Every structure is written in structure tokens, then in C-alpha cells.
Amino acid sequence: MIDSIRRDEPFRKGQTALLLVDMQRIWLEPGLDPHHPERGPDHHFYKSVREQAIPNCERLLEAARSHGVEPLHTIIQSLTRDGRDRSLDHKLTPIHVSPDLPEGLPPANLAPEGDEILIPKTSSGVFNSTNIDYLLRNLGIRYLIVAGVLTDQCVDMTVRDAADRGFLVTCVTDACATITPERQANALAAFGGYCHLADTETVVAKIKAMEGWT
């Protein structure tokens, strides 16, 4: 029966989730990331986020909310104010977003609505430092749509780890962003073997075409 399974097969209502990775103000708005103050609004990353990733994440959220896809959000956020619970890698980098830092939350246009699940993580890989695998299985999810930042770091790990755990993953290529165009292209080429790569228009169309919807 494995021969009948494809990474690009149609999504199914009640079995599909959208996961936005690290779409939080501290990374998306110029001047808020304390470790990269030199990156101004015209930096490639902020331009691609502003002009492409954020608008496409908005489109994905709208489609998900309207057509029975479970929206999930994960952000980098320590459980403690001093970050003592962080992974060793985040301590060494250093990456620390205090739980009481307002800019650590998603912007209003990408924020969870209603009872949508927001999952704080303290490592690059959401499957390594949270109970998301348990949550997805409780929700009955088989198809996982992934978008967010950075393409070659946290998005990459999310895609690979989800694939290893048996989810059918779609990465929305134009709803992700990273520091340079070269890094974006290299990342998609590197982890494309673990997922279906598709643009926002294609993924929104697949969401709208799910069984039971017209």
C-alpha cells in the first residue's frame, strides 16, 4: 500500500494542519532582533518577509480557517525570564525570548485566533522541545503544511523531523524566508526530498479542493 502514497497527494478534511514557524515580531520587524541591529528594513530578509512571506502566510491562514484546516503556531520563547530552560545551542548562540516580551509574540495579522494553539519552543526543532507530535496525533493530523522563518534553520528542522515521524509534509516555498536568496534556494534544494514543495497559490487551491468542499 506504500506505493499508493504520495507527498503531493490531496489534503483531507480533518487530517490537515497549517504550522507557522517563528512568525513573531522580534524576527519580522527591523530593529527588534538585538543580535542583528545592522539589518535595516532594506535588508533582503526583511524585504522578502514584508513583500512575500507575511502576505502569503496571511493567505494560508485565511484559507485554513475557512476550509477546515487546523492552524497551529510555534514561536521561540523561553519558559523562564532568564532563559535557563533553553537548549544548550540556544544558550551558546545566544537566542533568548523572555515569556513576558511583547515582541516575542506574532504580529496581529498572524496571531492565533480563538482557540488556535500557540506552542513555545526552546530549540530550533519544534519536535525536539515541545509536545507537538503528541498534539498532532491527538488532532488526527496526517498532512502538515509548513511555512515561516528561517527557511534553512527552524523550517528545515520542522520539515525533516515531521517527515521522519510519518507526517506528509508540504513546505510553502514563497511563504518562507531566510537571510539571502542563495540560502533560500540551497535550503529548499536540500530538504525538498523530505516534503512536497509548492507555492502559496498551489497550496491554497489544494486546501479549497479538499474532500467535502467545492
Secondary structure, DSSP 8 states (H G I E B T S, - for coil): -GGG--TT----TTSEEEEEES--HHHHSTT--TT-TT--TTSHHHHHIIIIIHHHHHHHHHHHHHTT-EEEEEEE--SSTT-TTS-HHHHHTT----TT-GGGS--GGGS--TT-EEEEESSS-HHHHSSHHHHHHHTT--EEEEEEE-IIIIIHHHHHHHHHTT-EEEEEEEEEE-SSHHHHHHHHHHHGGGSEEE-HHHHHHHHHTSTT--
